[in-house]
Amino acid sequence: MSHIPVMLEEVLQNLAPRDGEMHLDGTFGGGGYARAILETAACTLWAIDRDPEALARGAALVQQFPARLHLVEGSFGDMLNLLGQHGVSALDGVVLDLGLSSFQIDDASRGFSFRHSGHLDMRMGRGGVSAAELVASLPEAELADTLYQFGEERLSRRIARAIVNARAEAPIQTTTELAAIIRGVVPQSRDGIDPATRSFQALRIRVNDELGEIERGLNAAATLLNPGGRLVVVSFHSLEDRIVKRFFADAAGRAPAPSRHDPRGLAASPAPRFKLLTSRALRPKASEIAANPRARSARLRAMQRLTQDFETPDFERQP
Ligand SMILES: C[S@@+](CC[C@H](N)C(=O)[O-])C[C@H]1O[C@@H](n2cnc3c(N)ncnc32)[C@H](O)[C@@H]1O
């Protein structure tokens, strides 16, 4: 079992670590990015993961880079606080590789995959409410809203009804039990995607408050970055990428322009503090997708803090 880092070459190009700098990998996972960053430059790397199993696996890498790699357990949405406890208040680069590692997906006991039977857990970190508890307790309407909002599942009401009927008979405790209930009411699509895919995504996002984490993490990273500092985010589905895209556009002054007939809008627009390093999301090369199918939905966006807050962003250079 291992995790193949996604879009590693593009991450390194945009994060561009240099000797003497300080960086944060907010999603340590299998340590693939961390190792490559430490090998690229003589920099210091702080690495956060909310999954204690990921950090335990990282101990070997810490031994290899003892004074340069520091692992911290927690959520990247809380990075200001977590790094502040270690006296770190400024960074030259932050990278976030959203979602799950292959270790988490492939371990049936974590409950993320409908392909393996396991307890319906889905918690990335310690504590919090498991997917089984949500499925057992959410009112039908709220269950349907969760599947619709976080899974973009059009048949959310039908699935919520089926879940409520099933749980009245017996508790739903395993991934395969839930998947079978969903497959019983959602027809197989022509593209071959399993009917349970969107509902599993929705529950996972809700269990881990993944979208809230992204909002908090992006805001904190923008606060921590030094002038010239880079922020690189790899996302894996449209709900994640939409948040990143909007945040980057706002920070770079690229948000939709207010009407020039509305003086209130013009007065309100703040000066941009970042410039985009990727004018549109980068996608993995076909060769990477062929070698690692889990990379297929990845999108990478990067931006850089302007060296002086009054610097004019260089939009002309965007391809
Ligand atoms: C896709 S993997 C990262 C893989 C890593 N880039 C590598 O090359 O091995 C995502 C990791 O981020 C962690 N994670 C996801 N959301 C998190 C959050 N909000 N705070 C901290 N860790 C998070 C997961 O536990 C998982 O280990």
The ligand as an ORCA input file, in Angstrom:
! r2SCAN-3c Opt
* xyz 0 1
  C      -4.220     13.565     -0.839
  S      -3.478     13.238      0.714
  C      -1.954     14.112      0.638
  C      -0.854     13.343     -0.029
  C       0.499     14.022      0.004
  N       0.516     15.236     -0.762
  C       1.582     13.084     -0.511
  O       2.250     13.429     -1.483
  O       1.754     12.000      0.063
  C      -4.417     14.225      1.778
  C      -4.016     14.146      3.251
  O      -4.501     15.333      3.863
  C      -5.109     15.039      5.069
  N      -6.133     16.062      5.268
  C      -7.255     16.257      4.543
  N      -7.917     17.312      5.004
  C      -7.188     17.808      6.027
  C      -7.352     18.916      6.901
  N      -8.400     19.726      6.812
  N      -6.406     19.152      7.828
  C      -5.311     18.341      7.912
  N      -5.125     17.268      7.136
  C      -6.043     17.012      6.194
  C      -5.649     13.656      4.945
  O      -5.723     13.048      6.219
  C      -4.607     12.991      4.020
  O      -3.631     12.343      4.783
*
